[in-house]
Amino acid sequence: MRIEGGAGQRVPADMAAALCRLLAGIVDPEQRARSLGGHLVAHDPALIAATLAEIIEAADRREPGAEQLVKAMITPGLRIAWEERLAIQVVAHARGAGRYDLAGMFLDLPPMDERLAPAPPPLPKALAKVPLGVRRSLARRSDIGMIERLLGDPDPAVVANLLNNPRVTEVEVVQMAARWPVREEVLAAIARHPRWGVRRRVRVALAHNPGTPTGITLALLHLLLDQELREIAADPRLSEVVASRAGKLAAKRRRQGGG
């Protein structure tokens, strides 16, 4: 099923509002993202980018259903629903409009302040002699002590196994999301995980982490509370791009009466 109508005749704000209503009943973020992608896939990339931007704006105004769609947009589902060529075209239009928060949901952008880009972290001393394949296997097991030792592992596959391990708790994922220096792929995997990426404490930790890809951080800002935005704006570790955007978004919400 798709939103019908020629791309030239559709108004992005109308499409955004219709999608927020239509997809509100889908509980799973990944499935919601795939459905969103399926509704938009036949439209012009410029219209798709403008519609997604309108959904973000609606979330900032706290309109019903919009925040759930922004959460879904960060998961891999939306990109899976499209061919790579379409996603790249949407990214190009988003960047052309200055919507790096939207572009970052599709292609990870590096930290915009190069001084904040950390060197790849070393392997924790306790794991220095453990082969990679063994560490990946251990990350699937229920040994709490081993899970705690693996939390600082820099390998994305080890991290992916930890995130899917039923013995891992939110406390441990927050630790992983707050760790720095860390590989960008690790933080992106946490942000886009269907179970953990929707948790508020995890999102806040990722937003405060200067190693989180800038595009993902800019997208996460739309999901934070007003006080959390003000704390991001005042965090001296973050790039000027992120801090400035958080401050502007918090001020915009105040003007709109959102807090």
Secondary structure, DSSP 8 states (H G I E B T S, - for coil): ----S-GGG--HHHHHHHHHHHTTT---HHHHHHHHHHHHTTS-HHHHHHHHHHHHHHHHTT-TTHHHHHHHHHSTHHHHTS-HHHHHHHHHHHHHTT-HHHHTTTS----SSGGG--------GGGTTS-HHHHHHHTTS--HHHHHHHTT---HHHHHHHHT-TT--HHHHHHHHH-SS--HHHHHHHHT-TTTTT-HHHHHHHHH-TTS-HHHHHHHHTTS-HHHHHHHHT-TTS-HHHHHHHHHHHHHHHHTT--
